[in-house]
């Protein structure tokens, strides 16, 4: 994980190659992020509590975004940097978090994070293996 100041962050006691959770996205979340980027320019994704079962993610314009000191960059989705709280990311029990999107009552996109399901894991692992064979 990369801190706001460019230093690599590792949770206490973790080996040098330790990382927080990998972040992936559903097809609908990626499509929504691409639409937001086309309409409003570059976006930034800030995860809620990365260690909970389900969390709300905030997606906002990158223009004018100042990274708070307690956030670390844990990945990139649809050309948008993904940030999470430094302590929550280090303590996250999940290896993969999925960014998904739902519609609010007003029709606005609401981004949520959740752990990778068994079916998604199977597709990722065995789908990758099938592509290599």
N, C-alpha and C positions, 0 to 999 in steps of 0.2 A: 504494500500500500504506500502511496506517496502522500506526504503531508502537504499542507498549503505552502510551506516554505521550501518545498522541493526535496526535503529529506525523506529517506525511506523509513517508514514506521513498522516496527515489529512488536507484537504483544510481548510482555515480559516473559522471559524464559523460552521463547519460541526460537527455532533454528533460523539462520539467516534467510532461508528461502520461504519462510512462513508467510501466508497471506490471509487476508480476511476472506469472506465469502466471494465466490465468483458470481457476477450478476449477468443474467440473461433476460430475454424479454419474449413475451408472446408475440405472434405475428400482428395481432391487433394493436398492441402497445407500440411496436416498431412503426407501423403505418401511421398511428396517431402522432408519434414523435416527428416523423418525416413531414407530416402535414403542418404541425406547429412550426417546424423549422422553415418551411416554405413561406408560411404566412407572416411569421414574426421574427425570423432570423434564428441564430444559434440559441440553443437551449442548454440549461444545466439541470441535472436531476439530483435532488437531495433526498436521500432515504430517511424515513422515520426511524424508529427503533429497529435496527437491523437484526436484533437477536430475538425478536418476538415472532410468533407464528405468522401473523399478518400485520402489515403496517401500511401507513399511507405515505406516499412519496410526493414531494413537491417538485413540480416542473416549472421553471421560470426562465425568462430571457437571460442569456449570458451577458448581454450588454449591461454594464453597471453592477454585475454580481461581484461581491467581495466575499471571498471564502473565509468564514470564521475560523479561528485558530483550532477549534475542537473538531473540525471536519478533516477527513482524509479522503483522497481520491482512490476509489476501489475498482474503477473500470470505466468503460466507455460504451454507450449504446447509441446507435444511429448518429454517430459523430457528436454525441453529447456526453460530457464528462459526468460520471456518477460519483457523488460524495456521500459519506456516512459519518456518523459520530465516531470518533477515534476509539473510544472505550467500547462502544456497542459492537463495532466491527471486529475488534480484537476478541471479544467474548462470544461472538455469534456461533451457535452450535451447528449451524447449517453450512454445508460446503457450497451450495448453489442457492441463490435467491432469484426468483422470477419476478420481473416487473410486468404487471398486467394492467389493463385499463377497463374501466366501467363507465357508464354514463350516469351523471347526477340527475335529479329530478328536472333541473333546468337544461339538461342536454349537454352540459360541459363534461369534458373528460376528467375522470378521477383515477389517478394512478395509485396502485397498491402493490406491495411486495408480499410474496409468500414463498415458503420453501418449495423447492422442486418436488413434483409428485413422482411416485414410482414409475408411472408411465412415461413421464418426460425424461427421467433418468435413463430408463431403458432405451428410449429413442435416441438420446444423446450418445450413450455408450455404444449400443449395437448399431445405430445408424452410422456413426463415425467409422466403426469397424467395417461395415459393409462397403462404405465408400472407398476404404483403403484396399480392400480385397479385389 
